[in-house]
Amino acid sequence: MIPARYKASRFPGKLMQNLAGKSVILRTYEATLNTNLFDDVFVVTDSDIIYDEIVNNGGKAIMSIKEHECGSDRIAEAIETMDDVDIVVNVQGDEPFTEIASLKKLIAIFDNDPSKEVDLASLMVHIQDWEEITNPNTVKVIVDKANFALYFSRSPIPFPRDKEVSVKYYKHKGVYAFRRQALLDFYQFPMLQLEASEKIECIRYLEYGKKIKMVESYVQGVEIDTPEDLELANKLWK
């Protein structure tokens, strides 16, 4: 499932911007479909423009019935009536560089979890540039020894009070794999203060005791949040 809003706050209409001759959302849809990892791939949207873009190019799209604050809610509404779904993977619409190796790692988490300890899994990438670490548009994540998420923040976490301690910083990539029930539970949970403050939806899972297994990806890619990101994405695509 690829949740897709037209009215992005930082870069309105970004999913319909031109990326090497096609729209960003179409590039993301095709990249996800071409992994051949999924039984089905859908774009889930509140926009007639995005819906038509996908369907008119031979893809599958679902129109949201309600208004939603986040991608998880949008996807949960779409799968409520899909009883034969076991695992749902959420690929962000502004991530056209999503690639097969990282998605395989996410899916493998559930193949190797017979006790069903993991509610959802997500990707993280090691970052070293201090400007990126301090950038509030970059969501950071800290994990425990078993790589379960402890917290997500737009602030640098952990805070480097002791400069001599060697700490790795990880950027959260907005790609998730959910057990169906975890996603439906999320849909019923009210937003709490931490999520509302940070504007990071996966915090809601932590606030309600869900377990998020983080998987390290070694592919940085580009998330298109600004016109500058789009310019960089076009250069990388070439």
C-alpha positions as CSV (number, residue, x, y, z in Angstrom):
1,M,0.0,0.0,0.0
2,I,1.3,3.4,-1.0
3,P,-0.5,6.3,0.9
4,A,-0.5,9.4,-1.2
5,R,-1.8,12.9,-0.2
6,Y,-1.8,15.7,-2.7
7,K,-1.7,18.5,-0.2
8,A,1.7,17.9,1.4
9,S,2.5,20.7,3.9
10,R,6.1,21.3,3.0
11,F,5.9,20.8,-0.7
12,P,2.2,20.8,-2.0
13,G,1.6,18.7,-5.1
14,K,5.1,17.0,-4.8
15,L,3.8,13.6,-5.8
16,M,2.7,14.9,-9.2
17,Q,6.1,16.7,-9.8
18,N,8.2,15.5,-12.8
19,L,10.8,12.9,-12.0
20,A,12.7,11.9,-15.2
21,G,9.6,12.1,-17.3
22,K,7.0,10.6,-15.0
23,S,5.3,11.8,-11.8
24,V,6.9,11.0,-8.4
25,I,3.9,8.9,-7.4
26,L,4.0,6.9,-10.6
27,R,7.7,6.3,-10.2
28,T,7.2,5.0,-6.7
29,Y,4.3,2.8,-7.7
30,E,6.3,1.2,-10.6
31,A,9.4,0.7,-8.4
32,T,7.3,-1.1,-5.8
33,L,5.5,-3.2,-8.3
34,N,8.7,-4.1,-10.1
35,T,10.1,-5.7,-6.9
36,N,7.7,-8.7,-7.6
37,L,7.5,-9.2,-3.8
38,F,3.8,-8.5,-3.3
39,D,0.5,-10.2,-4.2
40,D,-0.9,-6.8,-4.9
41,V,0.2,-3.1,-4.9
42,F,-2.2,-0.2,-4.5
43,V,-1.9,3.6,-4.2
44,V,-4.3,4.8,-1.5
45,T,-5.2,8.5,-1.9
46,D,-7.7,11.3,-1.1
47,S,-6.9,13.0,-4.5
48,D,-8.7,12.5,-7.8
49,I,-5.6,13.8,-9.5
50,I,-3.4,11.1,-8.0
51,Y,-6.1,8.4,-8.4
52,D,-6.4,9.2,-12.1
53,E,-2.6,9.3,-12.6
54,I,-2.2,5.7,-11.4
55,V,-5.3,4.2,-13.0
56,N,-4.8,5.9,-16.3
57,N,-1.3,4.4,-16.4
58,G,-2.5,0.9,-15.8
59,G,-2.1,0.8,-12.0
60,K,-4.4,0.1,-9.1
61,A,-5.6,2.8,-6.7
62,I,-8.1,3.2,-3.9
63,M,-9.9,6.4,-3.0
64,S,-10.1,7.1,0.8
65,I,-13.6,7.5,2.2
66,K,-12.7,9.6,5.2
67,E,-10.1,12.3,5.8
68,H,-6.9,11.0,7.5
69,E,-4.1,12.5,9.5
70,C,-1.5,9.9,8.5
71,G,-0.7,7.1,6.1
72,S,-1.4,4.3,8.6
73,D,-5.0,5.5,9.1
74,R,-5.4,5.7,5.3
75,I,-4.1,2.2,4.7
76,A,-6.1,0.8,7.7
77,E,-9.4,2.0,6.2
78,A,-8.4,0.5,2.8
79,I,-7.7,-3.0,4.3
80,E,-10.6,-3.2,6.7
81,T,-12.6,-5.3,4.3
82,M,-9.6,-7.3,2.9
83,D,-9.9,-10.4,5.1
84,D,-7.2,-12.4,3.2
85,V,-4.4,-10.0,4.0
86,D,-1.7,-11.1,6.4
87,I,1.2,-8.6,6.1
88,V,0.8,-5.1,4.8
89,V,3.8,-3.1,3.6
90,N,3.6,0.7,3.6
91,V,5.8,2.4,1.0
92,Q,5.7,6.2,1.2
93,G,4.6,7.9,-2.0
94,D,7.6,10.2,-1.9
95,E,10.2,7.4,-1.9
96,P,10.7,6.5,-5.6
97,F,14.1,4.9,-4.8
98,T,12.6,2.1,-2.7
99,E,14.5,-1.1,-3.7
100,I,14.1,-4.8,-3.3
101,A,16.8,-5.7,-0.8
102,S,15.4,-3.5,2.0
103,L,11.8,-4.7,1.4
104,K,13.0,-8.3,1.5
105,K,14.6,-7.6,4.9
106,L,11.4,-6.3,6.2
107,I,9.3,-9.2,5.1
108,A,11.9,-11.7,6.5
109,I,11.3,-10.3,10.0
110,F,7.8,-11.9,10.0
111,D,9.1,-15.2,8.4
112,N,11.4,-15.5,11.4
113,D,8.9,-14.5,14.1
114,P,6.9,-17.7,14.9
115,S,5.8,-16.3,18.3
116,K,4.5,-13.1,16.6
117,E,6.4,-10.9,19.0
118,V,6.8,-8.2,16.3
119,D,3.8,-6.0,15.5
120,L,5.5,-4.0,12.8
121,A,8.9,-3.6,11.2
122,S,10.5,-0.5,9.6
123,L,13.8,0.7,8.1
124,M,16.6,2.9,9.4
125,V,19.8,4.2,7.8
126,H,23.0,5.2,9.5
127,I,23.6,9.0,9.1
128,Q,26.8,10.9,10.0
129,D,26.3,14.4,8.6
130,W,25.5,16.7,11.6
131,E,23.3,19.0,9.5
132,E,21.1,16.0,8.7
133,I,21.1,14.8,12.3
134,T,19.9,18.2,13.5
135,N,17.4,18.7,10.6
136,P,13.8,18.4,12.0
137,N,12.7,17.1,8.6
138,T,14.8,14.0,9.3
139,V,13.2,11.7,11.8
140,K,15.7,9.9,14.0
141,V,15.2,6.6,15.8
142,I,17.0,4.9,18.8
143,V,16.8,1.2,19.4
144,D,17.5,-1.4,22.1
145,K,20.1,-4.2,21.8
146,A,17.6,-6.3,19.8
147,N,16.9,-3.5,17.4
148,F,13.4,-2.8,18.8
149,A,12.6,0.9,18.5
150,L,12.7,2.9,21.8
151,Y,11.7,6.3,20.4
152,F,11.5,8.4,17.3
153,S,12.2,12.2,17.2
154,R,12.8,15.1,15.0
155,S,15.5,16.2,17.5
156,P,18.9,14.6,17.6
157,I,18.6,11.5,19.7
158,P,20.5,10.6,21.7
159,F,21.7,14.1,22.7
160,P,25.5,14.2,22.6
161,R,26.1,15.6,26.1
162,D,29.4,13.6,26.3
163,K,31.3,14.3,23.1
164,E,33.7,11.5,23.8
165,V,31.1,8.8,23.6
166,S,30.9,7.2,20.2
167,V,27.2,7.2,19.1
168,K,25.6,6.1,15.9
169,Y,22.7,8.1,14.6
170,Y,19.9,6.5,12.6
171,K,17.4,8.1,10.2
172,H,14.0,6.5,10.1
173,K,12.9,5.7,6.5
174,G,9.2,5.8,6.1
175,V,8.8,2.2,4.9
176,Y,6.8,-0.2,7.2
177,A,5.6,-3.8,7.3
178,F,2.6,-4.4,9.6
179,R,0.7,-7.4,10.9
180,R,-2.8,-6.7,9.7
181,Q,-4.2,-6.6,13.3
182,A,-1.6,-4.1,14.4
183,L,-2.6,-1.7,11.7
184,L,-6.3,-2.1,12.5
185,D,-5.6,-1.5,16.2
186,F,-3.7,1.7,15.3
187,Y,-6.8,2.9,13.4
188,Q,-8.8,2.6,16.6
189,F,-6.3,4.3,18.9
190,P,-6.7,8.0,19.6
191,M,-3.6,10.2,19.0
192,L,-1.7,10.9,22.2
193,Q,0.5,13.8,23.2
194,L,3.9,12.5,22.0
195,E,2.7,11.8,18.5
196,A,0.8,15.1,18.4
197,S,3.9,17.0,19.5
198,E,6.4,15.4,17.1
199,K,4.0,14.7,14.2
200,I,5.5,11.2,13.8
201,E,2.8,8.6,13.4
202,C,4.9,5.5,14.4
203,I,5.1,7.0,17.9
204,R,1.5,6.1,18.4
205,Y,2.4,2.4,18.2
206,L,5.0,2.8,20.9
207,E,2.6,4.8,23.1
208,Y,0.2,1.9,23.0
209,G,2.8,-0.8,23.6
210,K,3.3,-2.2,20.1
211,K,6.7,-3.6,19.3
212,I,8.5,-2.1,16.3
213,K,11.5,-4.1,14.9
214,M,14.0,-1.8,13.1
215,V,16.0,-3.1,10.2
216,E,19.1,-1.4,9.0
217,S,19.2,-0.5,5.3
218,Y,22.3,0.6,3.5
219,V,20.5,2.4,0.7
220,Q,20.0,6.1,1.5
221,G,17.9,7.1,-1.5
222,V,16.0,10.4,-1.5
223,E,12.7,11.3,0.2
224,I,11.1,14.1,-1.7
225,D,10.1,16.7,0.9
226,T,11.4,19.9,-0.8
227,P,12.0,21.2,-4.3
228,E,15.7,20.7,-3.6
229,D,15.1,17.0,-2.9
230,L,13.3,16.8,-6.3
231,E,16.2,18.4,-8.0
232,L,18.6,15.9,-6.4
233,A,16.3,13.0,-7.2
234,N,16.3,13.9,-10.9
235,K,20.1,14.0,-10.9
236,L,20.3,10.6,-9.2
237,W,17.8,9.1,-11.6
238,K,20.0,10.2,-14.6
